[in-house]
Amino acid sequence: MGFERILFHTRFRETAFEALTSLLALKAVGLKTVVLTYVIPREAVAFVPYGGYLKAEEDRIRQEAGARFAQWQKDLTARGIQSTVRIETGAANAELLRVAEEEQVDLIVTGSKKRTSFEKVYVGAHILDILRRSPIPVMMGKYMVTYESDGERLTRVNDRLFERPMLASDWSDPAQRGLDALVALGPLVERALVVHVIGNKLASGRTSEDLAALENESRQRLAASCRRLTEAGLSAGCHLGRGKSAAEIVRLSRAHGASMIVMGRTGKDWFQEYFLGGVSHRVAEHSELPVMLVP
């Protein structure tokens, strides 16, 4: 897995440019091109009674987005990174996936929803659908977030997201590709962590001997993952957890000072349990960290 071309999707919210610049550390591991992408919502320029298609409004929005991107491109050029601008009109998810395929990007980066004081999640229907459908790794960026931990309300700026990545592995093929992603981050990584959580559902009904065997097997797999990372020149550690899977992954990310969470997107988690909410879904929803999902 590489990071030569990334698609950066924005709605020009506050700190969007800062979120973009936080990704430019990837230049050290091969980033060459950023595809700056904005999708004009179809409903903003849709047909209206007696008015037809609002072409003038579309042109206005397109020019405004282009002017903003022009400033961003100047900064990217100064940093030695090429850029392409894609301003499309339509359904955001369909357009993003189409652009990603046409531009042959290695990673899609999209922002989280802005939480209100009444909400507890960072994932809206738009982002969740992209995470579920994309054949390309997706990073849900969370540049500046407010969250609660141990009853305290905190604000976090995720501007050094590649320094301490944490892979939450379920031993699936996508999780192994997530491990490849950590290797690809190489010199950007200060220390990597691989964790595996034996969930309550998996542990339920097992004898103590069965649980001991499961834990022993899990530790062996964790050790093999750590060896893969250390052989690639990374400093790495591993940890085995027990409990409610998503909550434990979030807890471990905080306890170990992770800067981002990497997970494989498994078919069971995302298709069979999509509407009930799989583990990856819940981690993306509730963690204050950027989350990269690898298909």
C-alpha positions as CSV (number, residue, x, y, z in Angstrom):
1,M,0.0,0.0,0.0
2,G,1.3,3.5,-0.9
3,F,0.2,7.1,-0.5
4,E,1.3,8.6,-3.8
5,R,-2.0,10.1,-4.7
6,I,-4.7,11.1,-2.2
7,L,-8.2,12.6,-2.7
8,F,-8.9,15.3,-0.2
9,H,-12.7,16.0,0.0
10,T,-13.7,19.2,1.6
11,R,-16.8,21.2,2.3
12,F,-14.7,24.3,3.3
13,R,-15.5,24.0,6.9
14,E,-13.4,25.7,9.6
15,T,-9.9,24.2,9.9
16,A,-10.3,22.4,6.5
17,F,-7.0,23.9,5.2
18,E,-5.2,22.9,8.4
19,A,-6.6,19.4,8.1
20,L,-5.1,19.3,4.6
21,T,-1.7,20.5,5.7
22,S,-1.6,17.9,8.5
23,L,-1.6,15.2,5.7
24,L,1.4,16.6,3.9
25,A,3.8,14.8,6.1
26,L,3.0,11.9,3.7
27,K,5.4,13.5,1.3
28,A,8.2,11.8,3.2
29,V,6.7,8.4,2.2
30,G,5.9,9.2,-1.4
31,L,3.0,11.6,-1.6
32,K,3.2,13.4,-5.0
33,T,-0.4,14.6,-5.8
34,V,-3.4,15.8,-3.9
35,V,-6.7,15.7,-5.7
36,L,-8.7,18.6,-4.2
37,T,-12.3,17.7,-4.4
38,Y,-15.5,19.6,-3.8
39,V,-19.0,18.3,-4.6
40,I,-21.8,20.9,-5.2
41,P,-24.9,19.4,-3.7
42,R,-27.4,18.6,-6.3
43,E,-30.2,20.1,-4.1
44,A,-28.3,23.4,-4.1
45,V,-28.8,23.8,-7.9
46,A,-31.7,21.5,-8.6
47,F,-34.7,22.2,-10.7
48,V,-37.2,24.5,-9.0
49,P,-40.8,25.3,-10.0
50,Y,-40.8,27.9,-12.8
51,G,-37.1,28.4,-12.4
52,G,-35.5,25.4,-14.1
53,Y,-32.0,24.4,-13.4
54,L,-30.1,27.0,-11.4
55,K,-27.1,27.2,-13.8
56,A,-26.0,30.7,-12.6
57,E,-26.0,29.5,-9.0
58,E,-23.9,26.5,-9.9
59,D,-21.4,28.7,-11.7
60,R,-21.2,31.0,-8.7
61,I,-20.5,28.1,-6.3
62,R,-18.0,26.6,-8.7
63,Q,-16.1,29.9,-9.1
64,E,-16.0,30.4,-5.3
65,A,-14.7,26.9,-4.7
66,G,-12.2,27.3,-7.5
67,A,-10.9,30.5,-6.0
68,R,-10.4,28.8,-2.6
69,F,-8.6,25.9,-4.2
70,A,-6.3,28.2,-6.1
71,Q,-5.0,29.5,-2.8
72,W,-4.5,26.0,-1.5
73,Q,-2.7,25.0,-4.7
74,K,-0.2,27.8,-4.2
75,D,0.7,26.4,-0.8
76,L,0.9,22.8,-2.1
77,T,3.2,23.9,-5.0
78,A,5.4,25.7,-2.5
79,R,5.8,22.5,-0.6
80,G,6.7,20.5,-3.7
81,I,3.4,18.7,-4.0
82,Q,1.3,18.6,-7.2
83,S,-2.4,19.1,-7.1
84,T,-5.5,18.6,-9.2
85,V,-8.9,20.3,-8.7
86,R,-12.1,18.4,-9.2
87,I,-15.4,20.4,-8.6
88,E,-18.4,18.2,-9.4
89,T,-22.1,18.5,-9.1
90,G,-24.3,15.7,-7.8
91,A,-24.7,13.2,-5.0
92,A,-21.6,13.5,-2.9
93,N,-20.9,9.8,-2.4
94,A,-21.3,8.8,-6.0
95,E,-19.2,11.7,-7.2
96,L,-16.4,11.0,-4.7
97,L,-16.2,7.4,-5.6
98,R,-16.2,8.2,-9.3
99,V,-13.5,10.8,-9.0
100,A,-11.4,8.5,-6.8
101,E,-11.6,5.8,-9.5
102,E,-10.8,8.2,-12.4
103,E,-7.9,9.8,-10.5
104,Q,-6.6,6.4,-9.4
105,V,-6.0,7.6,-5.8
106,D,-4.5,5.5,-3.0
107,L,-6.5,7.1,-0.2
108,I,-9.7,9.1,0.2
109,V,-9.7,11.6,3.0
110,T,-13.0,13.1,4.1
111,G,-14.0,15.0,7.2
112,S,-16.1,14.1,10.1
113,K,-19.5,15.7,10.8
114,K,-19.5,18.6,13.3
115,R,-20.9,17.3,16.6
116,T,-23.4,19.4,18.5
117,S,-23.7,19.5,22.2
118,F,-26.5,17.0,21.9
119,E,-24.7,14.5,19.7
120,K,-22.2,11.8,20.7
121,V,-21.0,10.7,17.3
122,Y,-18.7,12.0,14.5
123,V,-20.2,9.9,11.6
124,G,-23.1,11.1,9.5
125,A,-25.0,9.0,6.9
126,H,-22.8,10.5,4.1
127,I,-19.5,9.4,5.7
128,L,-20.8,6.1,6.9
129,D,-21.9,5.3,3.3
130,I,-18.5,6.2,1.9
131,L,-16.8,4.0,4.5
132,R,-19.0,1.1,3.6
133,R,-18.8,1.3,-0.1
134,S,-15.4,2.5,-1.1
135,P,-13.0,-0.1,-2.6
136,I,-10.2,2.3,-1.7
137,P,-8.9,3.0,1.9
138,V,-10.7,5.9,3.5
139,M,-9.5,8.1,6.3
140,M,-12.1,9.9,8.3
141,G,-10.2,13.0,9.4
142,K,-11.0,14.7,12.7
143,Y,-8.6,17.7,12.8
144,M,-10.2,19.5,15.8
145,V,-12.7,17.7,18.0
146,T,-14.4,18.1,21.4
147,Y,-15.1,14.9,23.3
148,E,-15.7,13.6,26.8
149,S,-13.2,11.3,28.7
150,D,-13.7,10.3,32.3
151,G,-16.4,12.8,32.7
152,E,-14.2,15.7,31.5
153,R,-14.9,17.7,28.3
154,L,-11.7,18.0,26.3
155,T,-10.6,19.5,22.9
156,R,-8.1,17.7,20.8
157,V,-6.2,18.8,17.7
158,N,-5.1,15.9,15.5
159,D,-2.3,17.5,13.6
160,R,0.4,14.8,14.1
161,L,-1.8,11.8,13.1
162,F,0.9,9.5,11.7
163,E,3.3,9.5,14.7
164,R,1.5,6.9,16.9
165,P,-0.9,4.8,14.7
166,M,-2.8,2.0,16.3
167,L,-4.0,-1.0,14.3
168,A,-7.0,-2.7,15.8
169,S,-6.7,-6.1,14.1
170,D,-9.3,-9.0,13.8
171,W,-6.8,-11.1,11.7
172,S,-8.9,-10.6,8.5
173,D,-7.3,-9.9,5.1
174,P,-8.4,-6.2,5.3
175,A,-6.7,-6.0,8.8
176,Q,-3.5,-7.4,7.2
177,R,-3.7,-4.7,4.6
178,G,-4.0,-2.3,7.5
179,L,-0.7,-3.6,8.8
180,D,0.7,-3.0,5.3
181,A,-0.5,0.6,5.7
182,L,1.5,1.0,8.9
183,V,4.6,-0.3,7.2
184,A,4.1,2.2,4.4
185,L,4.0,5.1,6.9
186,G,7.6,4.1,7.8
187,P,9.7,7.0,8.9
188,L,6.6,9.0,10.0
189,V,5.9,6.6,12.8
190,E,7.4,7.3,16.2
191,R,5.8,4.1,17.6
192,A,3.1,1.8,16.2
193,L,0.7,-0.3,18.3
194,V,-1.2,-3.4,17.2
195,V,-4.1,-4.4,19.4
196,H,-6.6,-7.2,19.3
197,V,-9.8,-7.3,21.4
198,I,-11.5,-10.6,22.4
199,G,-15.0,-9.3,22.4
200,N,-17.7,-10.3,24.9
201,K,-19.7,-12.2,22.2
202,L,-16.6,-14.3,21.2
203,A,-15.8,-15.0,24.8
204,S,-19.3,-15.8,25.9
205,G,-20.0,-19.5,26.8
206,R,-16.3,-20.6,26.5
207,T,-14.6,-22.6,29.2
208,S,-11.6,-21.2,31.0
209,E,-9.4,-23.6,29.0
210,D,-10.9,-22.4,25.7
211,L,-10.4,-18.8,26.7
212,A,-6.8,-19.5,27.7
213,A,-6.2,-21.2,24.3
214,L,-7.8,-18.2,22.5
215,E,-5.7,-15.7,24.4
216,N,-2.5,-17.7,23.7
217,E,-3.3,-17.8,20.0
218,S,-4.1,-14.1,19.9
219,R,-0.8,-13.2,21.6
220,Q,1.1,-15.3,19.1
221,R,-0.7,-13.4,16.2
222,L,0.0,-10.1,17.9
223,A,3.7,-11.0,18.3
224,A,3.9,-11.9,14.6
225,S,2.3,-8.5,13.6
226,C,4.9,-6.7,15.8
227,R,7.7,-8.7,14.2
228,R,6.5,-7.6,10.8
229,L,6.6,-3.9,11.9
230,T,10.0,-4.2,13.6
231,E,11.5,-6.0,10.6
232,A,10.3,-3.0,8.6
233,G,12.3,-0.7,10.9
234,L,9.4,0.6,13.0
235,S,9.2,0.7,16.8
236,A,6.2,-1.3,17.7
237,G,4.2,-2.8,20.6
238,C,1.2,-5.0,21.0
239,H,-1.7,-5.4,23.4
240,L,-4.5,-7.9,24.0
241,G,-7.8,-6.6,25.3
242,R,-11.0,-8.0,26.5
243,G,-14.5,-6.5,26.7
244,K,-16.9,-4.7,24.4
245,S,-14.9,-4.5,21.2
246,A,-15.5,-0.9,20.1
247,A,-15.4,0.6,23.6
248,E,-12.2,-1.3,24.4
249,I,-10.5,-0.1,21.1
250,V,-11.3,3.5,22.0
251,R,-10.1,3.0,25.5
252,L,-6.8,1.4,24.4
253,S,-6.2,4.2,21.9
254,R,-6.4,6.7,24.8
255,A,-4.4,4.6,27.2
256,H,-1.5,4.2,24.7
257,G,-1.6,7.8,23.4
258,A,-2.5,6.8,19.8
259,S,-2.6,9.5,17.1
260,M,-4.9,7.6,14.7
261,I,-6.8,4.3,14.5
262,V,-6.4,1.9,11.5
263,M,-8.9,-0.9,11.0
264,G,-9.7,-3.4,8.3
265,R,-13.2,-3.2,6.9
266,T,-14.5,-6.7,7.0
267,G,-17.6,-7.9,5.2
268,K,-19.3,-9.3,8.3
269,D,-18.8,-6.0,10.1
270,W,-19.9,-3.7,7.4
271,F,-22.5,-5.5,5.3
272,Q,-24.2,-8.1,7.5
273,E,-24.2,-5.8,10.6
274,Y,-24.3,-2.5,8.8
275,F,-27.7,-1.3,10.0
276,L,-27.1,-2.6,13.5
277,G,-23.7,-0.9,13.7
278,G,-20.5,-3.0,13.4
279,V,-17.3,-2.5,15.4
280,S,-15.6,-0.4,12.8
281,H,-18.7,1.7,12.5
282,R,-18.9,2.3,16.2
283,V,-15.2,3.1,16.5
284,A,-15.4,5.6,13.7
285,E,-18.5,7.1,15.4
286,H,-17.1,7.5,18.9
287,S,-13.4,7.9,18.7
288,E,-11.9,11.4,18.8
289,L,-9.1,10.2,16.6
290,P,-8.8,10.0,12.8
291,V,-9.9,6.6,11.6
292,M,-8.5,4.9,8.5
293,L,-10.5,1.9,7.2
294,V,-8.8,-0.4,4.8
295,P,-11.0,-2.7,2.6
